[in-house]
Amino acid sequence: QVQLAESGGGLVQAGGSLRLSCAASGRTFFNSYAMAWFRQAPGKEREFVAGINWSGGTTGYADSVKGRFTISRDNAKVYLQMNSLKHEDTAVYYCATSRISYTSWRQDENWYDYWGQGTQVTVSS
């Protein structure tokens, strides 16, 4: 069973930065699978934030975070570097992955099979 664990959330002032990490356990060949970050703000639906394909060669972002957030990965984790944070970035952030290997990321949350518990990011204005 694949398990994902996010870390790195916290409280930060507007304009500040945070770096989220997501580690996967129970999965061999971590780099064979696309990964994504989603977020859910209070009272809102979960939304796509960023995705990275299995090789790390292709990334994609929601318009609301382009130019401020960067997704990356290494052999063991996927990261979300968040700069110039805004109050509206406040949310629980989740990482997700699919059981299908050698694919690119997708914005549709229904495509993902495994999810972490989430990490809270709070941006004070």
DAFENGI-V610089 format. One record per pair of residues at least 24 apart in sequence whose ideal C-beta (glycine too) atoms are under 7 Angstrom apart, sorted by sequence separation. I is the first residue (numbers start at 1). GAP is how many residues later the second one is. D is the distance in Angstrom with one decimal. If there is no record, write none. Layout:
# DAFENGI-V610089
i:gap:d
I:GAP:D
I:GAP:D
This chain:
# DAFENGI-V610089
i:gap:d
2:24:4.8
94:24:4.7
1:25:5.2
2:25:4.7
93:25:6.3
52:26:6.5
92:26:4.1
93:26:5.4
92:27:7.0
92:28:5.5
93:28:5.5
50:30:6.2
91:30:6.1
90:31:6.3
89:32:6.4
90:32:5.2
90:33:5.0
37:34:6.4
89:34:5.2
87:36:5.1
86:37:6.2
35:38:6.3
85:38:4.6
87:38:4.1
35:43:4.2
37:43:4.9
31:44:6.2
30:45:6.5
60:45:5.9
30:46:6.3
58:46:5.6
54:47:6.6
54:48:5.3
41:49:6.2
54:49:6.4
41:50:4.2
40:51:5.6
53:51:4.0
39:52:3.8
40:52:5.3
53:52:5.8
23:53:6.4
39:53:6.6
52:53:6.0
23:54:5.0
39:54:4.8
51:54:2.5
22:55:6.1
39:55:7.0
51:55:6.9
21:56:5.2
22:56:4.8
37:56:6.1
38:56:4.9
21:58:5.5
37:58:5.6
38:58:6.1
20:59:6.6
48:59:4.2
19:60:6.2
20:60:4.2
35:60:6.3
36:60:5.1
48:61:7.0
19:62:5.1
20:62:7.0
35:62:5.2
34:63:6.8
46:63:5.9
18:64:5.0
33:64:5.1
34:64:6.0
17:65:6.2
33:65:6.2
17:66:4.7
18:67:6.7
17:68:6.7
33:68:5.6
15:69:6.2
16:69:5.4
32:69:4.2
34:69:5.2
36:69:5.0
15:70:6.7
32:70:6.0
34:70:5.7
14:71:6.3
34:71:4.5
38:71:6.0
14:72:6.0
12:73:5.8
14:73:5.8
20:73:5.7
22:73:3.4
24:73:6.7
36:76:6.5
9:84:6.4
6:87:6.5
6:88:6.8
6:89:5.4
4:91:5.2
4:93:6.7
22:94:6.0
2:95:6.9
20:99:6.2
18:103:6.2
14:109:5.6
4:110:5.8
6:110:4.5
9:110:3.4
14:110:6.5
4:111:6.4
5:111:5.7
6:111:6.9
8:111:6.3
9:111:4.8
11:111:4.7
12:111:5.8
13:111:5.4
14:111:5.1
2:112:4.5
4:112:3.7
6:112:6.2
7:112:6.1
9:112:4.8
6:113:4.1
11:113:6.6
